[in-house]
Amino acid sequence: MHPDLPQTLGDAAVAVLTTADASAKAQLSRAAAVAWASGALSFTFPTPPPARPARPARPELLLPRDMPKRRQGGTSGNRAALLHAVAHIELNAIDLAWDMVARFGAEMPRAFADDWVQIGDDEARHFLLLSDRLKAYDAAYGDLPAHDGLWQAAEVTAGDLMARLAVVPLVLEARGLDVTPDMIERFERFEDPESAATLRIIYEDEVGHVAAGRRWLGDLCEKQGLDPVTTYQDLVRRNFRGALKPPFNVPARDAADFPQEFYEPLSRERLG
């Protein structure tokens, strides 16, 4: 087992969250997933998660409104900037997955932990793949500023599992299903098939992540006698600021058992 891993699932999750170095965080995430799958971690949660995960000194974190505008052209710098932005999303996603485990695992069945440990492993694998692609552009994660808006979704929903499920997998990750195909096509057009292939892996995995969010939100709604569609919409209205922007990737969302009746009405509203 990885030398930095404790012996409980909860403490392993906290260990990932409190690791600042980005590559070390990703490697520890992968090691924790292996340890959980092998039975080396007990299903106990002795330590609460931190309010914010540890992060490296770089990149500089800015408010979303202060981020420089990314150009859409095919220059090497523009492609590196796009890969860097996706890498930042994936690093946040590692922490979001393990915060889900550490914060809510004790109140849920082991199958819930199974899903989010696997998602944490996926996100770590994605980050490491993107780090390798950045090297091809003589770049590294941290070279460019990044926005700090993603963790706000975790802070707003820290006390409510249903709200967390509604916002993180079913708004933020579902948005990835909408925008990633265009990024894949762009890298293919710019004759970078390796980056396109990496983004395709991320895209295909994200279908499963959205499906997990939809499944567990539905399970909680069923246990409480709630309608999942109206419950989802109410949770998003209360906990997400911004807009659900069409066009939506309906086939991919349908593949995640996330039909239009959930999100389409919200696209006509200003949220938050």
C-alpha positions in Angstrom: 0.0 0.0 0.0 1.1 3.6 -0.7 3.2 4.8 2.3 1.1 7.9 2.8 -2.2 6.1 3.0 -3.9 5.5 6.3 -6.0 2.4 7.0 -9.5 3.8 6.8 -11.4 4.9 3.7 -12.4 8.2 5.4 -8.8 9.0 6.3 -7.6 8.0 2.8 -10.0 10.4 1.3 -8.8 13.2 3.7 -5.2 12.3 2.8 -6.0 13.0 -0.9 -7.8 16.2 0.0 -4.9 17.5 2.1 -2.2 16.7 -0.4 -1.1 20.0 -2.1 1.1 18.9 -5.0 -1.1 18.2 -8.0 0.7 15.1 -9.3 1.1 13.7 -5.8 -2.6 14.2 -5.2 -3.4 12.3 -8.4 -1.1 9.5 -7.6 -2.4 9.2 -4.1 -6.0 9.2 -5.5 -5.1 6.2 -7.7 -3.3 4.4 -4.8 -6.3 4.9 -2.5 -8.6 3.4 -5.2 -6.4 0.4 -5.5 -6.3 0.0 -1.7 -10.1 0.3 -1.4 -10.7 -2.3 -4.1 -8.2 -4.7 -2.5 -9.9 -4.5 0.9 -7.0 -2.7 2.6 -9.1 0.2 3.8 -11.8 -0.2 6.5 -15.2 1.4 5.8 -14.9 4.0 8.6 -14.7 7.8 8.6 -12.9 9.0 11.7 -11.8 12.4 10.3 -13.9 15.2 8.8 -12.8 16.6 5.5 -11.2 20.0 5.3 -13.3 23.0 4.3 -11.0 23.5 1.3 -8.6 21.0 -0.3 -4.9 21.7 -0.3 -3.6 23.1 -3.6 -0.2 23.8 -5.1 1.2 27.3 -5.0 0.6 27.5 -8.8 -1.5 28.1 -10.8 -2.6 31.5 -9.6 -6.3 31.3 -8.8 -8.5 34.1 -10.1 -12.1 34.9 -9.9 -13.9 33.7 -13.1 -14.5 37.2 -14.3 -10.8 38.0 -14.0 -9.6 35.1 -16.1 -7.9 36.1 -19.5 -10.0 35.2 -22.5 -8.9 32.0 -24.2 -8.4 32.4 -28.0 -9.9 29.7 -30.1 -7.2 29.5 -32.8 -5.0 26.6 -33.5 -1.7 27.9 -32.2 0.4 25.8 -29.9 -0.1 28.3 -27.1 -3.9 28.2 -27.5 -4.0 24.4 -27.5 -1.8 24.3 -24.4 -4.1 26.8 -22.7 -7.1 24.6 -23.4 -5.4 21.5 -22.1 -4.4 23.5 -19.0 -7.9 24.6 -18.4 -9.2 21.0 -18.6 -6.4 19.8 -16.4 -7.5 22.3 -13.8 -11.1 21.0 -14.0 -9.8 17.4 -13.5 -7.7 18.4 -10.5 -10.8 19.9 -8.9 -12.8 16.8 -9.8 -10.3 14.6 -7.9 -11.1 16.7 -4.8 -14.8 16.8 -5.5 -14.9 13.0 -5.7 -12.9 12.4 -2.5 -14.8 15.1 -0.6 -18.0 13.2 -1.6 -16.5 10.1 0.0 -15.2 11.8 3.1 -18.2 14.0 3.8 -21.1 11.8 2.9 -19.7 8.2 2.9 -20.7 7.4 6.5 -24.4 8.0 5.9 -24.5 6.0 2.6 -24.0 2.3 1.7 -20.7 0.9 0.6 -21.9 1.0 -3.1 -21.9 4.8 -2.9 -18.3 4.8 -1.8 -17.5 2.3 -4.5 -18.8 4.7 -7.1 -17.1 7.8 -5.9 -13.8 6.1 -5.2 -13.9 4.9 -8.8 -14.7 8.4 -10.0 -11.8 9.8 -8.0 -9.5 7.3 -9.7 -10.9 8.3 -13.1 -10.3 12.0 -12.4 -6.8 11.3 -11.3 -6.0 9.3 -14.4 -7.5 12.1 -16.5 -5.3 14.7 -14.8 -2.1 12.6 -15.3 -3.0 12.0 -19.0 -3.5 15.8 -19.5 -0.2 16.5 -17.7 1.5 14.3 -20.2 -0.1 16.1 -23.1 1.0 19.5 -21.7 4.6 18.2 -21.7 4.2 17.8 -25.5 3.7 21.6 -25.6 6.7 22.3 -23.3 4.1 23.3 -20.7 3.0 22.1 -17.2 0.1 22.4 -14.9 0.5 25.7 -13.0 2.0 27.6 -15.9 -1.2 29.6 -16.5 -3.8 31.2 -14.1 -6.9 29.2 -13.4 -10.3 30.2 -11.9 -11.4 29.3 -8.4 -15.1 28.9 -9.2 -15.3 25.2 -9.3 -14.8 24.6 -5.5 -17.6 27.1 -4.8 -20.1 24.3 -5.7 -18.6 22.1 -3.0 -18.8 24.9 -0.4 -22.4 25.8 -1.2 -23.5 22.1 -1.0 -21.3 21.0 1.9 -24.2 20.2 4.2 -26.6 18.6 1.7 -25.8 15.4 -0.2 -28.8 15.8 -2.5 -27.7 19.3 -3.4 -24.2 18.1 -4.0 -25.4 15.4 -6.4 -27.7 17.8 -8.2 -25.0 20.4 -8.8 -21.7 18.6 -9.2 -22.3 15.6 -11.4 -25.7 16.7 -12.8 -24.8 20.3 -13.7 -21.0 20.6 -13.8 -20.1 17.2 -15.2 -23.1 17.1 -17.4 -21.8 20.4 -18.9 -18.6 18.5 -19.8 -20.7 16.2 -22.0 -22.0 19.2 -23.9 -18.6 20.9 -24.6 -16.1 18.1 -24.9 -17.0 16.8 -28.3 -16.2 20.2 -29.8 -12.8 20.2 -28.1 -12.1 16.7 -29.5 -13.0 17.9 -33.0 -10.8 21.0 -32.6 -7.7 18.9 -31.6 -8.3 16.6 -34.5 -8.6 19.6 -36.8 -5.3 20.9 -35.4 -3.6 17.5 -36.1 -3.1 16.6 -32.5 -4.8 13.1 -32.3 -3.1 12.3 -29.0 -4.9 15.2 -27.2 -8.1 14.3 -29.0 -7.8 10.7 -27.8 -7.2 11.9 -24.2 -10.3 14.1 -24.3 -12.3 11.2 -25.7 -11.4 9.0 -22.7 -12.5 11.8 -20.4 -15.8 12.2 -22.3 -16.6 8.6 -22.2 -15.9 8.3 -18.5 -18.0 11.4 -17.8 -21.1 9.6 -19.0 -20.6 7.1 -16.2 -20.0 9.9 -13.6 -23.3 11.7 -14.6 -25.0 8.3 -14.4 -23.8 7.8 -10.9 -25.0 11.2 -9.8 -28.4 10.6 -11.4 -28.7 7.1 -9.8 -27.9 8.2 -6.3 -30.1 11.3 -6.5 -32.9 9.0 -7.7 -32.2 6.6 -4.9 -32.4 9.3 -2.2 -35.6 10.7 -3.8 -37.2 7.3 -3.8 -36.4 6.7 -0.1 -37.9 10.1 0.8 -40.9 9.8 -1.5 -39.8 12.7 -3.6 -40.2 13.2 -7.4 -36.7 13.2 -8.8 -37.3 15.7 -11.6 -38.9 18.5 -9.5 -36.5 17.8 -6.6 -33.5 18.2 -8.9 -34.9 21.4 -10.4 -35.5 22.9 -6.9 -32.0 21.9 -5.7 -30.4 23.5 -8.7 -32.4 26.7 -8.3 -31.3 27.0 -4.7 -27.7 26.0 -5.0 -26.4 26.9 -8.5 -25.7 30.4 -9.8 -25.6 31.1 -13.5 -27.4 29.3 -16.3 -27.8 25.9 -17.9 -26.7 26.7 -21.4 -27.9 24.9 -24.5 -27.2 23.3 -26.8 -27.2 20.1 -24.7 -25.7 16.8 -25.7 -28.9 14.9 -25.5 -27.7 11.5 -26.6 -24.8 11.5 -24.1 -27.2 12.7 -21.3 -29.7 10.1 -22.3 -27.0 7.5 -22.1 -26.4 8.6 -18.5 -30.2 8.1 -17.8 -30.5 11.9 -17.5 -33.4 12.9 -19.8 -34.4 16.3 -21.0 -37.3 16.7 -18.6 -34.8 17.3 -15.8 -32.7 20.1 -17.2 -34.4 21.6 -20.2 -36.9 23.7 -18.2 -34.0 25.2 -16.2 -32.3 26.4 -19.4 -35.0 29.0 -19.7 -34.3 30.5 -16.3 -31.6 32.7 -14.7 -30.4 30.7 -11.7 -29.1 32.0 -8.4 
